Amino acid sequence: MGLVNLNIHPRSTSGKNANRRSRAAGRVPAVVYGNDRTSENLALDAYEFKTAMTKLHGRSAIFSLLQEGVEDEHIALMREVQRNPVTDEVLHVDFYEIPRGQEVVVAVQVSVIGMNADVKSGEGSVALSLDAIELSCRPSQLPEVIEIDITEMVLNDKVFVKDVKVPVGEIVTDPEMLVLNIKPASIFEEEVVEEEGLEGEEGAEGEEGEEGAEGGEEKTEE
């Protein structure tokens, strides 16, 4: 997977007021830090960052942070994105710089592929238990997604982490964790029928109780 390029701008001020001014100017306050370097305040172009995130669709990515007039680039993982809980506006971004040649552990999104006969016929459905798997690899080798093909699976088949194959790197997630299974549709139908039956019984009991109460009132009036 190629690196995702982002232009960065130096930022000499910090604090709520300074960050608010940066956002008003169309930039997102950010910071890049690492084990062998001091933290550095910077700013991103808000539109460019939003466009990059939209194209990724939640997939894992390594970012190349480029600054005009500076030859060295920062190869970094995005560790945290702070958003306004009401407007969803990006308030701040944290990047972790990766030393060159060092492997990183990243949660890579699971992507279900293939046409499954039981799912297509409506006899089953895909029950996803794990939406990401942690992978250790070099930044340049990081896959965008980990694909799991369900074409040959049948009802009640399960895929555990230990069954997943990746082209590069090493999976570090617990191998016994369930990733997905093909769940029979009848299970869902039975659950719905049982719930409807319980609701019907409760309704009948309520009606009987009301009739009893009305009968009691009529006898009292006599």
Secondary structure, DSSP 8 states (H G I E B T S, - for coil): ---EEEEEEE----SHHHHHHHHHTTEEEEEEEETTEEEEEEEEEHHHHHHHHHHHTT----EEEEETT----EEEEEEEEEE-TTT--EEEEEEEE--TT--EEEEEEEEEES--HHHHHTSEEEEES-SEEEEEE-GGG--SEEEEE-TT--TT-EEEGGG---SSSEE-S-TTSEEEEEEEHHHHHHHHHHHHHHHHHHHHHHHHHHHHHHHHHHHHH-
